[in-house]
């Protein structure tokens, strides 16, 4: 029996067996050690291994009834080899010796066919990581019956109010581990739960969504109530002329538009002249009430404390009172810029370099209700969608409102409004923020989850009325 076979046999389990629960850290390490042992007998100069495992369950409902309940358990092993300044990656979903050896050989074959990369660095050595705890037992213990009970309450509410409910309730747990031939080893696991609901009261509809590590951090029934109330208020919408309006953007609306800024803070994007911050670093770009950090350790965030190369993530102040101060760096971009890596690189090889993926906007103390009360005339925006970039340097975005757009007059919501298309520069928008709500973990559909506040913004540009 080979050393790799002995290592695998001690693990006690093969590939994603569906036996319940995730692999232990010891089992993850044995898989990684097995790959590294097998790689030693090849011409690979270095090797790096990622193991990702996920158990996800989903309850889907529509027309006020559950119509699908599914669960999946998957495990993947991704192997990167380095030979003669060339690198490539191959992946398998099996952990027997033949499959792991096949992934190594595939990676080497691909590497040999690649051009030499003059920026390729040796894999990093051992690192130290700050501990994060994002595994919530209530989420891991959630059953299909638990999800069904929550969905039933939401659907009963819809039936009672003459509405139609549709959406999902998902929960699961996942983990990632990585190691390399220089002794680096890192692991991370988390739980995640998500509830999303659309309530329709013809011809109107509204929506609410939440996502968290701990399912107890949100209330599905409260989300259903919110969507139901807005759907009812959204009937008999009036049409207003396009133009510039004061808007109150709820956190989901803020998230989905400001989420398009994240890659602009990448050192690679700036070096390639693809960032809206080119020639703007250190200058007053946004309003003085805008500060942004990338913080993987914020209590409302999810995600590993290390990047795709195993480097520890650092908390980085990106914008300080409207002034872009810092960028994030992978190892390669840091060397090029003579900076220190910040732990924001992606798995190699990749074309993107790095990016901040744990954005946190500093919030304020003004509630949405207080923003409404302070507004003589404006619009309350539930969410934005179908967002696309029009001008990368000025960061002009276009998209539409949906699921609840309301007119605010004399400090109160007066009526529903037909949806608008917008054409709006993010640089201008974040210079026109008049009020900020408390920063919360927001969920949307156009960007990954971030910690953002509600915002009251003046002069938001709506270019035309939409046809729905």
C-alpha positions in Angstrom: 0.0 0.0 0.0 1.4 3.4 -1.0 1.8 6.3 1.5 -1.1 8.0 -0.2 -3.3 5.0 0.1 -2.4 4.7 3.8 -3.3 8.3 4.3 -6.6 8.0 2.6 -7.5 4.8 4.4 -7.0 6.4 7.7 -9.6 9.0 6.8 -12.4 6.5 7.2 -14.5 7.9 4.4 -14.4 8.2 0.6 -15.8 10.9 -1.6 -18.9 12.8 -0.7 -20.8 10.0 0.7 -23.9 11.8 1.9 -23.6 10.1 5.2 -24.6 13.3 7.0 -22.4 16.1 8.4 -19.2 17.5 6.9 -15.8 15.9 7.0 -13.7 16.5 10.0 -10.6 18.8 9.8 -8.5 15.7 10.2 -10.2 14.1 7.2 -9.7 17.2 5.1 -6.0 17.3 6.1 -5.6 13.7 5.0 -7.0 14.4 1.6 -4.7 17.3 1.2 -1.7 15.3 2.5 -2.5 12.5 0.1 -2.5 14.8 -2.9 0.8 16.4 -1.9 2.4 13.0 -1.4 1.2 11.9 -4.8 2.5 15.1 -6.4 6.0 14.4 -5.0 6.4 11.5 -7.4 5.8 13.7 -10.4 7.8 16.5 -12.0 5.7 19.1 -10.2 8.0 21.6 -8.5 5.1 22.8 -6.2 1.6 21.8 -5.5 -1.5 23.5 -3.9 -4.7 21.8 -3.0 -8.2 23.1 -2.2 -10.9 21.0 -0.8 -14.5 22.4 -0.8 -17.5 20.7 0.7 -21.1 21.8 0.9 -24.4 20.4 2.2 -27.3 22.5 1.0 -31.1 22.1 1.4 -33.7 24.1 -0.3 -37.5 24.5 0.1 -39.1 26.2 -2.9 -42.7 27.5 -2.9 -45.1 29.2 -5.4 -48.8 29.8 -5.7 -49.0 29.6 -1.9 -47.7 26.0 -1.7 -44.4 24.1 -1.5 -43.5 22.5 -4.8 -39.9 21.4 -4.3 -37.7 20.2 -1.5 -34.1 19.3 -2.5 -30.8 18.6 -0.8 -27.3 18.1 -2.1 -23.9 17.1 -0.7 -20.9 17.8 -2.8 -17.1 17.7 -2.4 -14.5 18.9 -4.8 -10.7 18.7 -4.8 -8.8 21.3 -6.8 -5.1 20.7 -7.6 -2.7 23.3 -8.9 0.8 22.3 -9.9 3.8 24.4 -10.9 6.5 23.3 -13.3 9.1 25.5 -15.0 7.4 28.8 -14.3 4.1 27.5 -15.6 0.9 26.7 -13.6 -2.5 25.2 -14.1 -5.4 23.7 -12.1 -7.6 20.6 -12.4 -10.5 19.5 -10.3 -12.2 16.2 -9.3 -15.1 15.3 -7.1 -13.6 11.9 -6.0 -10.9 11.3 -3.4 -9.8 7.8 -4.3 -6.1 7.6 -5.2 -6.6 7.0 -8.9 -8.9 10.1 -9.1 -6.5 12.3 -7.2 -3.6 11.1 -9.3 -5.6 11.8 -12.4 -6.3 15.4 -11.2 -2.5 15.9 -10.6 -1.6 14.6 -14.1 -4.3 16.7 -15.7 -3.0 19.8 -13.9 0.6 19.0 -15.0 -0.5 18.4 -18.6 -2.3 21.7 -18.7 0.7 23.5 -17.0 3.1 22.2 -19.6 1.0 23.7 -22.4 0.9 27.1 -20.8 3.4 30.0 -21.4 5.7 30.9 -18.7 4.3 33.4 -16.2 7.1 35.9 -15.2 4.9 37.2 -12.3 4.3 33.7 -10.9 5.6 33.5 -7.3 6.5 30.5 -5.2 3.6 29.2 -3.1 3.5 30.8 0.4 4.7 29.1 3.5 2.8 28.6 6.7 0.6 31.4 7.9 -1.2 32.4 11.1 -4.9 33.2 10.9 -7.3 35.1 13.1 -10.1 32.8 14.3 -13.7 33.4 13.2 -16.7 31.5 14.3 -19.5 31.4 11.7 -20.9 27.9 12.4 -24.4 28.2 14.0 -25.8 25.0 15.3 -29.5 26.2 14.9 -28.8 26.5 11.2 -27.0 23.2 10.9 -29.9 21.5 12.7 -32.7 23.1 10.6 -34.9 20.4 9.0 -37.2 20.3 6.0 -40.1 20.3 8.5 -38.7 23.5 10.1 -38.5 25.2 6.8 -42.0 24.0 5.8 -43.5 25.4 8.9 -42.1 28.8 8.2 -43.2 28.7 4.6 -46.7 27.6 5.6 -47.0 30.7 7.9 -46.0 32.9 5.0 -48.4 31.2 2.6 -51.2 31.3 5.1 -50.6 35.1 5.4 -50.8 35.4 1.6 -54.1 33.5 1.4 -55.6 35.5 4.3 -54.8 38.8 2.4 -55.8 37.6 -1.0 -52.2 37.5 -2.3 -49.9 34.9 -3.9 -46.6 34.0 -2.3 -43.5 32.5 -3.9 -39.9 32.2 -2.8 -37.3 30.0 -1.2 -36.1 29.0 2.2 -32.5 27.6 2.0 -30.1 26.4 4.6 -26.8 24.6 4.7 -23.2 24.3 5.8 -20.0 24.5 3.9 -16.3 24.3 4.5 -13.0 24.9 2.7 -9.5 23.7 3.4 -6.3 24.3 1.5 -2.7 23.2 1.8 0.5 23.4 -0.3 3.9 21.8 -0.6 5.5 24.4 1.6 3.5 23.4 4.7 0.6 25.9 4.5 -2.7 24.6 5.8 -5.9 26.5 6.4 -9.5 25.6 7.1 -12.8 27.4 7.5 -16.4 26.4 7.8 -19.7 28.2 8.1 -23.5 27.8 8.1 -25.8 29.8 6.0 -29.5 30.4 5.8 -31.6 32.4 3.4 -35.3 33.3 3.1 -36.6 35.2 0.0 -40.3 35.9 -0.7 -42.3 37.7 -3.3 -45.9 38.6 -2.5 -48.2 39.4 -5.4 -51.5 41.3 -5.3 -52.3 41.7 -8.9 -51.1 43.7 -10.7 -48.5 44.7 -8.0 -45.8 42.7 -6.2 -43.2 43.2 -3.5 -40.3 41.3 -2.1 -38.1 40.8 1.0 -35.0 38.7 1.6 -32.5 38.0 4.3 -29.3 35.9 4.6 -27.3 35.1 7.7 -25.0 32.5 9.3 -27.5 31.9 12.1 -31.1 31.3 10.9 -32.3 33.0 14.2 -30.9 36.3 13.0 -34.0 36.9 10.8 -37.7 36.1 11.0 -39.3 34.7 7.8 -42.7 35.7 9.0 -41.6 39.3 9.5 -40.2 39.3 5.9 -43.5 37.9 4.6 -45.4 40.7 6.5 -43.1 43.3 5.0 -43.5 42.0 1.4 -47.3 41.6 1.9 -47.8 45.1 3.2 -45.8 46.6 0.3 -47.5 44.5 -2.3 -50.9 45.8 -1.1 -49.7 49.4 -1.0 -48.2 49.1 -4.5 -51.5 48.5 -6.3 -53.0 51.4 -8.3 -49.5 52.9 -9.0 -49.5 56.3 -10.6 -47.1 57.4 -13.4 -44.7 60.2 -12.7 -42.4 62.0 -15.2 -38.8 61.0 -15.3 -36.2 63.4 -13.8 -34.1 63.9 -10.8 -35.7 62.9 -7.4 -34.7 62.7 -3.8 -34.7 59.0 -3.1 -34.7 56.9 0.1 -32.9 53.7 -0.8 -33.5 50.8 1.5 -30.5 48.6 2.3 -31.2 46.1 -0.5 -31.3 48.9 -3.1 -28.1 50.3 -1.8 -26.4 46.9 -1.8 -27.3 46.1 -5.4 -25.9 49.4 -6.9 -22.9 50.1 -4.7 -21.8 46.4 -5.1 -20.5 47.3 -8.5 -17.7 49.3 -6.9 -15.9 46.4 -5.3 -13.5 45.6 -8.1 -12.5 49.2 -8.5 -10.5 48.9 -5.3 -8.3 46.1 -6.7 -4.7 47.0 -7.3 -4.7 45.0 -10.6 -7.7 47.0 -11.9 -6.0 50.2 -11.1 -2.7 49.0 -12.8 -4.7 48.0 -15.9 -6.5 51.4 -16.0 -9.8 49.7 -15.5 -10.8 51.3 -12.2 -13.0 54.4 -11.7 -10.4 55.4 -9.1 -7.5 55.9 -11.6 -6.1 59.4 -10.9 -8.6 59.7 -8.0 -6.8 58.0 -5.1 -6.3 60.4 -2.2 -8.8 62.9 -3.6 -12.3 63.9 -2.4 -14.3 61.6 -4.6 -17.4 60.9 -2.4 -19.2 62.8 0.3 -17.5 63.2 3.6 -20.1 60.9 5.2 -18.9 57.9 3.1 -16.4 55.6 4.7 -15.8 52.0 3.5 -13.7 49.2 4.8 -13.1 45.7 3.7 -13.4 43.6 6.9 -13.7 39.8 6.8 -13.9 39.9 10.6 -17.0 42.1 10.9 -19.7 40.3 12.9 -22.2 40.6 10.1 -19.9 39.1 7.5 -19.4 35.6 6.2 -16.4 34.1 4.5 -12.9 32.7 5.2 -10.2 34.7 7.0 -7.8 33.7 4.2 -7.7 34.3 0.4 -7.3 31.9 -2.5 -3.6 31.6 -2.0 -3.9 31.1 1.8 -2.8 34.6 2.8 -4.5 36.0 5.9 -7.1 38.6 5.1 -6.5 42.1 6.5 -9.0 44.7 7.4 -8.4 47.5 4.9 -9.7 51.1 5.1 -10.7 51.7 1.5 -12.5 55.1 1.8 -12.0 57.5 4.6 -14.7 60.3 4.8 -15.0 60.3 1.0 -11.4 60.0 0.1 -10.1 56.7 -1.4 -7.1 55.8 0.7 -6.1 52.2 0.0 -6.4 49.3 -2.4 -6.3 45.6 -1.8 -3.5 43.4 -3.1 -2.8 39.8 -4.0 0.8 38.6 -3.6 1.6 39.3 -7.3 0.1 42.8 -7.4 1.7 43.7 -4.1 5.2 42.7 -5.4 4.6 44.8 -8.5 3.5 47.8 -6.5 6.1 47.2 -3.7 3.4 46.9 -1.2 2.4 44.3 1.4 -0.2 41.7 0.4 -3.6 42.3 2.0 -5.0 38.7 1.6 -7.5 39.5 -1.2 -6.1 37.3 -4.0 -8.2 34.7 -5.9 -7.2 31.1 -6.5 -4.5 30.9 -9.2 -4.4 31.0 -12.1 -6.9 33.8 -12.7 -7.2 36.9 -14.8 -8.7 39.1 -12.0 -5.9 39.3 -9.4 -7.8 40.4 -6.3 -10.8 42.2 -5.0 -12.4 43.1 -1.6 -15.3 40.8 -0.9 -16.3 41.8 2.6 -17.3 45.5 2.1 -18.7 47.4 5.1 -20.1 50.9 4.7 -20.1 53.0 7.8 -23.7 53.8 8.7 -25.5 56.5 10.6 -28.3 56.8 13.1 -31.3 57.8 10.9 -34.1 55.3 10.4 -35.9 54.9 7.1 -39.0 56.3 8.9 -37.1 59.4 9.9 -35.8 59.8 6.4 -39.4 59.6 5.1 -40.5 62.2 7.7 -37.8 64.6 6.6 -38.7 64.4 2.9 -41.0 67.0 1.4 -41.1 65.1 -1.9 -39.2 62.1 -3.0 -39.3 58.3 -3.7 -38.9 55.3 -1.5 -37.1 52.5 -3.3 -37.4 48.9 -2.2 -34.8 47.5 -4.6 -33.0 47.9 -7.9 -32.4 45.3 -10.6 -31.0 44.5 -14.1 -28.1 46.8 -13.3 -25.5 47.3 -15.9 -22.4 49.5 -16.2 -22.6 52.3 -18.9 -19.5 54.3 -18.2 -16.8 52.5 -16.2 -14.7 55.5 -15.4 -17.5 57.8 -14.2 -19.2 54.6 -12.9 -22.5 55.4 -14.6 -25.0 52.6 -13.9 -28.3 51.8 -15.5 -31.1 49.6 -14.1 -34.7 49.7 -12.9 -36.7 49.9 -9.8 -39.0 47.0 -8.8 -41.0 45.4 -6.0 -42.2 48.6 -4.5 -41.6 52.2 -5.5 -43.5 54.8 -3.5 -44.1 58.5 -3.6 -43.2 60.4 -0.4 -44.9 63.7 0.1 -44.8 66.0 3.1 -43.1 63.4 5.3 -45.3 60.5 4.5 -45.7 57.7 1.9 -48.7 58.9 -0.2 -49.0 56.4 -3.1 -47.3 53.8 -5.3 -45.4 54.8 -8.4 -44.8 53.1 -11.7 -41.3 51.8 -12.0 -38.4 53.9 -13.5 -35.2 53.2 -15.3 -32.3 55.1 -13.9 -29.0 56.3 -15.3 -26.9 57.3 -12.4 -23.2 57.8 -11.6 -22.2 56.1 -8.4 -19.5 58.7 -7.8 -22.2 61.4 -8.0 -24.7 59.4 -5.9 -22.2 58.8 -3.1 -21.5 62.6 -3.1 -25.2 63.4 -2.7 -26.0 61.2 0.4 -27.9 63.4 2.9 -28.7 60.7 5.6 -27.5 57.3 6.5 -29.2 54.5 8.4 -27.6 51.9 10.7 -25.4 49.5 8.7 -27.0 46.1 8.3 -26.3 42.8 6.5 -28.2 43.4 3.3 -29.4 40.8 0.7 -30.2 41.5 -2.9 -30.0 39.9 -6.3 -27.4 41.8 -8.2 -24.4 41.8 -5.7 -23.1 39.6 -3.0 -24.1 40.3 0.6 -22.5 43.4 2.2 -22.9 45.5 5.3 -24.6 48.7 4.1 -27.0 51.4 5.5 -30.2 52.8 4.0 -29.4 56.1 2.3 -31.3 59.3 1.5 -29.8 60.7 -1.7 -30.7 63.9 -3.5 -30.8 64.3 -7.3 -31.0 60.7 -8.3 -31.5 60.5 -12.0 -34.5 58.5 -13.4 -34.3 58.5 -17.2 -37.6 57.0 -18.2 -40.8 55.2 -17.0 -40.7 51.4 -17.5 -43.5 49.4 -19.1 -44.5 47.2 -16.2 
